[in-house]
Amino acid sequence: MENIERLHREARSCARWLQGLDEVEIVSHIDADGLSTCGVLVQALRREGIAARIRFVRNGGEALGGPPDLPRVFAELGSGRLDDVQRLPCPTLVVDHHPTVGRVDRAGPHRVFNPRLLGFDGTQEISGSGTAYLIARALDAANADLAALAIVGAVGDRQDRRHGRLIGLNRTIVEEGSRAGVLEARVDLHLFGRQTRPLIRLLEATGLDPGFLHDLDIPVKNGHWLRWGDLAGEERMRLASGLVQWSLATGQGAEAAQRLLAEGYTLPREPEGTPFRDASEYASLLNATARYGEGQVGLDLCLGDRDGAYRRARTLLGRHRKNISAGLALVHDQGLEERSHFSYFCAEDRIRDTILGIITGMALERETGAEKPLVAFARAPEGLKVSARATPAHTQRGLDLGPALMRAAHAVGGDGGGHDIAGGATIPPGAMEEFLDHLDREIGVQMAG
């Protein structure tokens, strides 16, 4: 309780800091959580009459450039380079949930609002957009309507995966969004595309054909291809039960069956049949924008543009899906290399570095019961991009990818960090083998301890 009170005090302090400004520059990360963080901040600031310039960056190093005389807000990044941030000549506010590296200067013109510093788990309990929401609520209680966008960011950061629902501070945001009428949370079928994809396409993800629906006496068409949302309540229950029974009967285990049913988050003010109605699909749409150099399109979606920005985003989403499919096929065809404590693959320039983490996570999920974490490499403009993903079972054995990646990257002249279950790094070209040696040692020490 004391930490909650301190958290809200710090949020109010940050709100007062912002209210003393006429204009800021917001530097935003390019993933779904980064865009959601930026969207929450922009809307909250506009309501206060504070102008905001926006800049989208791939990493914390890029974020350090910019106008020296304009106060700067770091949206879902900055924690990994606090010393560099706090040496900037302009006042700064870091709004983030990642592990911090460096000291927090509480005497200067800088602010760091990161729930991790008060003992909250930034991997599962609160996202960057949730952190921004706490400041928005401190600015004005009427900003509770921004809870929906905060949850889109949390789901985009996959914070609902480990427990099948959002927990911790995220849970409080869900409850506030429900009271504000902008969110609905309920246990539902946990297959991507519930709002937009026909049922037969949903089943493709599990390897089933339309005959499965016929056997359950569930129609697939009624003038149009039926979606999950078109089914009556009893039909939904019958299909969900059938999928769970099928999962158990095919030997996938109780854990796989349990993953088919999880809490989903609906945005009831958004039109039915659109990706904005479902937090997971909304997040995927955002990921298809800034990761391809079109961050303004993603931000416009967060700000409510359902016309031109949506048309452009749908085009980008089609390309995004093709790139992910091609990336997963590459991993499958190429196979994995093995180190003592992780598997890895090098995509060179055949996978775009901005979606390398998504593909790495999906590739790991496809390996049911994966014994090792998965590490991936791809060329990037600033060097060699590294993405790493693990499972909860790995972290229970002592794995913490963030520090391991940071130390291994620093050892070869690079930079890295992240969460226990997901992280990344950028290292110099030609340093991959040396980095692999360092990372293998780091993870080995963690998991042995």
DOSE-555624 format. One record per residue: x, y, z of N, C-alpha, C, O in turn; residue in one letter. Coordinates in steps of 0.2 Angstrom, whole numbers, plus 5000, padded with zeros to 4 digits. Each point is the difference from the previous one (the first is absolute). Layout:
residues N
XYZXYZXYZXYZA/...
end
This chain:
residues 449
500449945000499650065000500450065000499950054997M/500749955007500450065000500350014993500150064998E/500149894999500350014993499550034995500250044996N/499249945005499450024996500050085001499950044995I/500149985011499950075002500650044997499950054998E/500749925003500650044997499950004992500250054998R/499649904999499950004993499650064998500150034995L/499349975008499550064998500350065002499950054996H/500549965009500350065002500550024994500050064998R/500449905000500550014995499650024993500250044996E/499249925003499650024994499850075000500050044995A/499849985011499750075001500650054999499950054997R/500749935006500650054999500150004992500250064998S/499849894998500150004993499550054997500150034995C/499349965007499450044997500250075001499950044996A/500349985010500150075001500650034996500050054998R/500549905001500650024996499750024993500250044997W/499449915000499750014994499650074999500050034995L/499649985010499550065000500450065000499750054999Q/500949955003500450065000500350024993500450054999G/499549914996500350004993499450034995499449995001L/500950044994499650024994500049954995499649994996D/501049985003500249954994500549955002500450025004E/499549924994500549955001500249964994499650004995V/500949975005500149954995500049935003500349985005E/499249984992499949935002500449954995499950004994I/500649975009500449954996499749935002500049985005V/499749994989499749945001500349944997500350004995S/499749945009500249944997499549974995499550035000H/500749934996499649984994499649945000499749984995I/500349985011499549955000499450025003499850065001D/499749894999499350015002500050045007499650045001A/500849945004499950035006500350075000499850055003D/500749964993500350074999499550044997499950065002G/499849924993499550044997499450025004499750055000L/500149905004499450015005500250055005499650045002S/501149955001500250055005500050074997499850055003T/500449964991500050064996499350035000499950065001C/499749894997499350024999499650035006499750055000G/500549915005499750025007500250075002499750055002V/501049964997500350065002499850064996499850065002L/500149934991499850064996499350025001499950065001V/499749895000499350025002499950035006499650055001Q/500849935005499950035006500350075000499750055003A/500949964993500350075000499550054996500050055001L/499749924993499650054996499450025005499850064999R/500049905005499450025004500250055005499650045003R/501149974998500250055005500350064996500250055003E/499749954990500250054996500850014999500350054999G/500049895002500749994999500249974993499849954999I/500650094997500249984994500549945000500450005005A/499649964990500549945000500249994993499649994996A/501150015004500349984994500249925001500149985005R/499949994989500049925001500649984996500150024994I/500349945008500649974997500049925001500049985006R/500049984989500049935001500849974999500350024996F/499949945009500749975000500049935001499549975003V/501050004995500149925000500349985007499849955002R/500650105001500349985006500250065004499950064998N/500449935008500150055005500650054997500050065002G/500449914994500650044998499750064995500250065000G/499349924996499750054995499650055004500050064998E/499849925008499550055003500450055003499750055002A/501049954999500450055003500150064996500150055003L/499849944990500150064996499350045000499549985003G/500550084994499450045000500250085003500550015001G/499050034999500150075002500250005007499749985004P/500850064997500350015007499650045005500150005006P/499550044991499650055004499349985002499650045003D/500149914994499349985001500049945005500349954999L/499350065006499949945005499849944996499650004995P/500749945007499949944997499749955004500249995006R/499349974991499749945004500149944996499950004994V/500449955009500249944997499449955002499949985005F/499850004989499449955001500249934998500249984995A/499949985011500149935000500749994998500249944997E/500350105005500749994999500450055004499750055003L/500949944998500450055004500349975006500550025003G/499249935000500249975006500749975000500350005005S/499849974989500749964999500650055000500549984999G/499350095000500650044999499950075004500050054998R/499849945009499850055004500650055001499950065000L/500749925000500650055001500050044994500150065000D/499849914994500150044994499450054999500050064998D/499449925004499450045000500150065004499850064999V/500449935007500150055005500650054999500150055004Q/500349934991500550054998499750054995500450044998R/499049954999499850044995499950075003499850015005L/500350044990499950075003499250025001499950055003P/499749914994499350025001499749965005500249955002C/499250085002499749965005499749934997499750014994P/500349945009499749944997499549965005500150015006T/499549954991499649965004500049934997499849994994L/500449965009500049934998499449975002499949995006V/499749984990499349965001500149934998500049994994V/500249975010500249934998499949955005499850015006D/500349924992499949955004500549955000500049945003H/500650074993500549964999500550005006500050055003H/500449904998500550015005500550064999500150024994P/500150015012500450064999500749995001500249955003T/500250094993500749995000500350075001499850054996V/500549965010500350075002499650035006499549975002G/500750085000499750035006499450054998500050034995R/499649985010499550054999500250065004500050005006V/500050064990500250065003499450045002499650024995D/500249985011499450035003500150075001499550045002R/501149994997500150075002500050054994499950065001A/500249914993500050044994499450014997499549995003G/500550034990499450024997499749934996499650014995P/500549945008499849934996499649965005500050015006H/499549964991499549955003500149934997500050004994R/499949955010500049934998499449975003499950005006V/499649984990499449975003500049934997499749994995F/500549975010500049924998499849965006500450005005N/499049974994499849965006500549955003499949985006P/500650004990500549955002500450035006500249965004R/499950104996500450035005499650005007500350015005L/499149974995499650005006499849925001499649995004L/500749974993499949935001499549964996499849945001G/499950104994499549964996500349974994500650024997F/499149925001500349964994499850034993499450004998D/501150034999499950034994499949954994499850024994G/500349925007499949954995499349985000499749984995T/500050015011499349975000499550055003499450004998Q/500850055006499550035004499850074997499550035001E/500950004995499950074997500450014994500649984999I/499150054996500450014993500250075000499850045005S/500549984990500250074999499350054999500050055003G/499549924993499450044999499650005007499750055001S/500449905003499750005007500350055004499750045004G/501049974996500350055003499850074998499950045004T/500049974990499850064997499350025003499850055001A/499849904999499350005002500050035007499550045002Y/500949945003500050025007500250075000499750045004L/500749994992500150074999499450044998499850055002I/499949924992499450034997499450005006499750055000A/500249905004499550005005500250055005499550035003R/501149984998500250065005499950074998499950045003A/500249964990499850074997499350015001499850065001L/499749894998499350015000499749945000500149954996D/499450045009499749935001499649994994499849944999A/500050114997499649984994500449964995499749984995A/500950025005500449964996500049935001500449964997N/499150015007499949935001499849974993500149944999A/499750104996499849974994500649984996499949964995D/500750065007500649984997500249935002500549974998L/499250005007500149935002500049954995500449955000A/499250064995499949954995500750004996500249954998A/500150115000500650004996500649975004500449974998L/499550055009500649975004500049925000500549975000A/498950005000499949935000500249974993500349955000I/499650094995500349984993500749995000500349954998V/500050105005500850005001500249945004500549964999G/499150025007500249955004500049934996500449965001A/499050034996499949944996500550004994500349944999V/499950114998500550004995500749985003500449974996G/499750055010500649985003499949935003500549975004D/499049994995499949935002500049995007500249955003R/499550105001500050005007499549955003499949995006Q/499649994990499549965002500149934999499649955001D/501050034996500149934997500249955006499749955000R/500750085005500249955005499449975004500049945002R/499650105000499449985005499450004996499449985003H/500550034991499450004996499650065001499450004998G/500850055006499750065001500550055002500549985002R/499250084999500550065002499950005008499549995003L/501150025000500050005007500350075003500250044996I/499949975010500350055003499750074999499450015000G/501050044998499850064998499650004994499550044999L/500649924996499649994994499349985002499550034997N/500449935009499349985002499650065002499450014998R/501050045006499650065002499850044994499550035000T/500949974995499950044994499449974996499550044997I/500549905003499449964997499350025003499550014997V/500649995010499450015004499850084999499450014999E/501050035000499850074999499850014993499550044999E/500749934996499850004994499349974999499650034996G/500349925008499349975000499550055003499450004997S/500850035008499550055003499950064996499450035000R/501149984996499950064995499649984994499950044996A/500049905003499649974994500450004994499849994994G/500950005007500450004994500449934999500349994995V/499549975010500449935000499549955003499650015004L/500449934993499749945002500549945001500349994995E/499749985010500549945001499649945002499650005004A/500549954992499749935002500449954997500350004995R/499649945008500349944997499749984994499449994999V/501050004996499849994993500449954996500649985003D/499350004991500449974996500650044998500050054998L/500649925003500650045000500449984993500549975000H/499150044995500350004993500050064997499550045000L/501149984997500150074997499550014994499949954996F/499750105004499650024994499249995002499649994995G/500350005011499349995002499550054997499449984998R/500850085002499650064997499950004993499550024997Q/501149964999500050014993500049944996499850014994T/500449945008500249944996499449955000499749995005R/500149984989499549955000500249945004500649995001P/498949985002500149945004500549954997500549975003L/499450024991500449954996500850025000500449965000I/499750105000500750035000500349995007500549995001R/499050025004500350005007500249935001500549985003L/499149974995500249935001500749984996500349955002L/499850084993500649994996500650005005500549974999E/499550085006500650015004500149935005500549995002A/499049974998500049945004500149944996500149945003T/499950074990500049944996499449964999500049954997G/499450085005499449974998499650034994500250054998L/499449914999499650024994499350015002499849995006D/499850044989499350015002499649945002499450015003P/500849934996499649945002499950005008499649985002G/500950055001500050015007499450045003499649985004F/500350074992499450045002499349964998499550015004L/500549964991499449964998499949955005499449995002H/501149975000499949955006499750035006499649975004D/500550104997499750035006499450034999499750045004L/500049954990499450044998500050075000499650045003D/501049994995500150075000500150034993500449974996I/499150075002500050024993500750044998500350045004P/499949964990500650044998499850064995500450054999V/498949954999499850054995499350025001499649955001K/500250114999499350025000500050074996499950055003N/500149944990500150064996500750035000500250034995G/500249955010500750025000500449955005499649975003H/501050034996500449965004499950025007500250065002W/499649895003499950025007500650015004500549964999L/499550095005500650015004499849985007499449985002R/501150025003499949985007499450045003499649985003W/500450094996499550045002499349994998499650035003G/500449944991499349984997499649955004499449994999D/501049975005499749945003499650025006500250045003L/499349924998499650005006500449985006500549964999A/499350065007500449985006500149925001500649985001G/498949994998500049925000500549974995500349965001E/499750074993500449984995500750015001500549964999E/499750105004500750015002500249955006500649984999R/499050015005500249955006500149934997500549975002M/499150014993500149944997500649994996500449955000R/499850114996500650004996500650005005500549964999L/499550085006500650005005500149945003500549975001A/498950005001500149935004500349954995500449965002S/499350044992500349954995500750014998500449954999G/499850115001500850024999500449975006500549974998L/499350045008500349985005500149925000500549975002V/498950004997500049935000500449974994500449955001Q/499650084993500549984995500750015002500449954998W/499850105005500750015002500249955005500649974999S/499050015006500249955004500049934997500449965001L/499150034994500049934997500649994995500249954999A/500150114999500549994995500750005004500550014997T/499549995009500649995004500450075001500650005002G/499150054997500350075001500150025007500450045002Q/499249935003500150015007499550055002499750044997G/500249965010499650055003500250075000499650044999A/501049975000500350075000499850034993499850065000E/500349904995499750024993499350025000499850044997A/499849915006499350015000499850065004499550044998A/500849975007499950065004500150074997499750055000Q/500849954995500250064996499550014995499950064998R/499649905000499550014996499550055003499650034996L/500349965010499550055004500450045004500449985005L/499550094994500450055004499650065000499550014996A/500650045009499750065000500150044994500650014998E/498950024999500150044994499750075002499650015005G/500650044991499950075002499750034994500350014995Y/499050015006499650034994500050085002499950025005T/500150024989499950075000499350014998499950014994L/499649995010499350014998499850064996499550004996P/500950055004499850064996500250004993499950044996R/500549915003500349994993499549964996499649955003E/500450054990499549974996500149925000500649985000P/498949985000500149935000500349984993499850034995E/500649925005500349974994500650044998500249994995G/500050065009500650034998500649985005499849985006T/500850034992500649985005500050045006500349985005P/499450084995500050055006499649975006500050025005F/499549944993499649975005500349955005499849995006R/500849984992500349955004500750035001500450024995D/499849985011500750035002500649964997500450044998A/499549905001500649964996500050024993500650014998S/498949994999500050024993500250074999500350024995E/499450035009500250075000500850005001500350044996Y/500049935008500750005001500449984994500550024998A/499249924999500449984994499950054994500550014997S/499050035003499950054995500650055001500350034995L/499749995012500550055001500749984999500550034997L/499749905004500649984998500250004993500650004998N/498950004998500150004992500150074998500150014994A/500050045010500150074998500750035001500450004996T/499750015010500750035002500649964999500550024998A/499349915002500649964998500250004993500549974998R/499150064998500150014993500150074998499950024994Y/500350025011500250074999499450054999500150054998G/499349925004499450055000499750005007499449995001E/501050045003499750015007499450055001499649995004G/500450064991499550055001499349964998499550025003Q/500549934993499449974998499749965007499550005001V/501049975002499849965006499850055006499549995003G/500850074997499850055005499350024998499650015005L/500350014989499350024998499549955002499450025001D/500749924998499549945002499950015008499450005002L/501150015002499950015007499650065001499650005005C/500450054991499750065001499350004997499650055001L/500249904996499349994998499950004993499450004998G/501150014998499950004992499849934998500449955000D/499050054998499749934997499950014992499649964998R/500750094999499950014993500649994996500249944999D/500250115000500650004996500549965003500349954997G/499850065010500649965003499849925000500449965000A/499050035001499749935000500249974993500249945000Y/499650094995500149974993500749994999500249944998R/500350105004500749994999500249955005500449964998R/499450035008500249955005499849934997500449965001A/499050044996499849934998500549984994500149945000R/500150104996500549994995500649975003500349954998T/500050095007500649985004499949945003500549965001L/498950025002499949945004500049944995500349955002L/499550064992500149944995500749994999500249944999G/500250115000500749994999500349975006500549955000R/499350075006500349985006499949925001500449975002H/499050014996499849935001500449964995500249945002R/499950084992500449964995500750005003500349954999K/500050105004500750005002500149965006500549965000N/499050035004500049965006500049924997500449965003I/499150034993500049934997500649984997500349955001S/500050104995500749984996500549995006500449964999A/499650085006500550005005500049935004500549975001G/498950015000499949945004500249944995500349955002L/499550054992500249954995500850005000500349944999A/500050125001500750004999500349965006500549965000L/499350055006500249975006499949935000500549965002V/498950024996499949924999500549974995500249955001H/499950084993500449974995500750005002500449964998D/499850105005500750005001500249965006500649985001Q/499050025004500149965006500450045005500250064999G/499949915007500350045006500749975001500249944999L/500350115003500649985002500049995008499550035003E/500949935000500049995007500650025004500549994998E/499450055007500550015005499849965007499449975000R/501050035005499949965006499350025003499649965002S/500350114998499450025004499550044996499550035003H/500549974990499550034996500149984993500549974998F/498950034998500049994993500150074996499850055003S/500449954991500050064997500049994992500149954998Y/499750114999500050004992500350074998499850055004F/500549954991500250074997499650014993500149964995C/499550095005499650014994500450054995499750014994A/500950015008500350054995499550064998499850035005E/500149984989499550054998499449984997499650034997D/500249905005499449974997499450015005499549984998R/500650055008499550025004500150075002500650025002I/498950024998500150075002500150015007499749965004R/500850084998500250005007499550025005500049985006D/499550064991499550035005499549955001499650015005T/500349934992499649955001500349945003499749945001I/501050065000500349945002499849975006499949945001L/499950115004499849975007499349974999499949955004G/499750074992499349974999500149934997499749955003I/500750044992500149944997500449955005499849945000I/500750095004500349955005499549985005500049945002T/499650105001499549985004499549954998499849955003G/500050064990499549954997500349934999499749955001M/501050064997500449934998500049965007500049945000A/500250105005500049965007499449975002500049955002L/499450094997499449975002499849944996499749955002E/500550044992499949944996500449945002499849954998R/500750065006500449955003499749985007500250025005E/499349944995499649985006500549975005500449954998T/499750085008500449975005500850014998500449965002G/499750104995500750024998500550005006499850035005A/500749934994500549995006500450065001500250015005E/499950034990500550065000499750064998499550004996K/500750065006499850064997500250004993500449964997P/499350094999500250014993500350074999499750055002L/500949954994500350074999500050004992500249954997V/499750115001500050014992500450074999500150045004A/500249964990500450054997499850024993499849964996F/500250115003499950024993500450074999500150035005A/500049984989500450074999499550065001499449994999R/500950065004499650065001500550064998500649994999A/499150075000500450064998500650015005500550024997P/499349975009500550025005500549945002500450015005E/499549934992500549955002499649934999499649994995G/500549975009499649935000499550005006500250015006L/499249984992499550005005499949935003500049954996K/499950055010499949945004499350005004499950055003V/499749904996499449995004500049935003500349954997S/499550055009500049945004499349995004499750055002A/500149894998499349985003500149945004500449954998R/499250055008500049945004499349985002499550044998A/500449915006499449985003500050015007500550005003T/498950005000500050005008500449955003500250015005P/499849934992500349945003500850025000500349985005A/499950054990500750025000500250055006500549995003H/499150064998500150055005499949975007500350025005T/499349934996499949965006500749975002500149985006Q/500350004989500649975001500650055001500649995000R/499250085000500550055002500250054994500450045001G/499349944993500250044994499750085001499450005002L/501050044996499850075000500450034994500550025000D/499149984994500350024994500350075000500650014997L/499150045006500250074999500750015003500450024996G/499849965010500750015002500549964996500550024999P/499349924999500449964996500250034994500650004998A/498950034998500150034994500450065001500550024996L/499450025009500350065001500849995001500450034997M/499749925007500749995002500449974994500650024998R/499149934998500349974994500150064995500550004996A/499050045003500150054995500550055002500450024996A/499650005010500650055002500749974999500450044999H/499649895002500749975000500250014992500649995000A/499050024996500250004993499950074997500150014994V/499850045010499950074998499450024997499950044997G/499649925006499350014998499550035005500350025006G/499149974993499550025006499449965000499849984994D/499950005011499549965001499650005006500250045005G/499349924996499650005006499349974999499949974995G/499750045009499349984999499749965007500250015005G/499349954994499649975005500449935002500449984996H/499349985009500349945001499849954994500449954999D/499050064998499849954995500150024993499949964995I/500350115004500150024993500450065001500050045004A/500549974991500550055000500350014993499949964995G/500550095004500450014994500650035001500250035005G/500249984990500650035000500250024993499849984995A/500750075004500350024994500849995001500350035005T/500049934991500749995000500450024994499650004995I/501050015005500450024994500049944995499949945002P/500150074991500049954995500649965001500650035002P/499449914998500649955001500149985007500549965001G/499150065003500149985007499549955003500049985006A/499749984989499549965002500349945004499749985005M/500849994992500349945004500250025007499949965004E/500550094997500250025006499450025005500049985006E/499550054991499450015004499749945002499749995006F/500249964990499749935001500449975006499749975005L/501050034995500449985006499850035006499949975005D/500150104995499850035006499349995003499949995006H/499650014989499349985002499949935003499749995005L/500749974992499949935002500349995008499749975004D/500850074997500350005007499550035005499949985005R/499950084993499550045004499449955002499850005006E/499949974989499449975001500149935004499649985004I/501049994995500249945003500150025008499849965004G/500550104997500150025007499350015004499949985005V/499650054991499350015003499749945001499749995006Q/500349964989499649945001500349955005499749965003M/500950054998500449955005499850035007500049965004A/500050114996499950025007499349995003499850025005G/
end
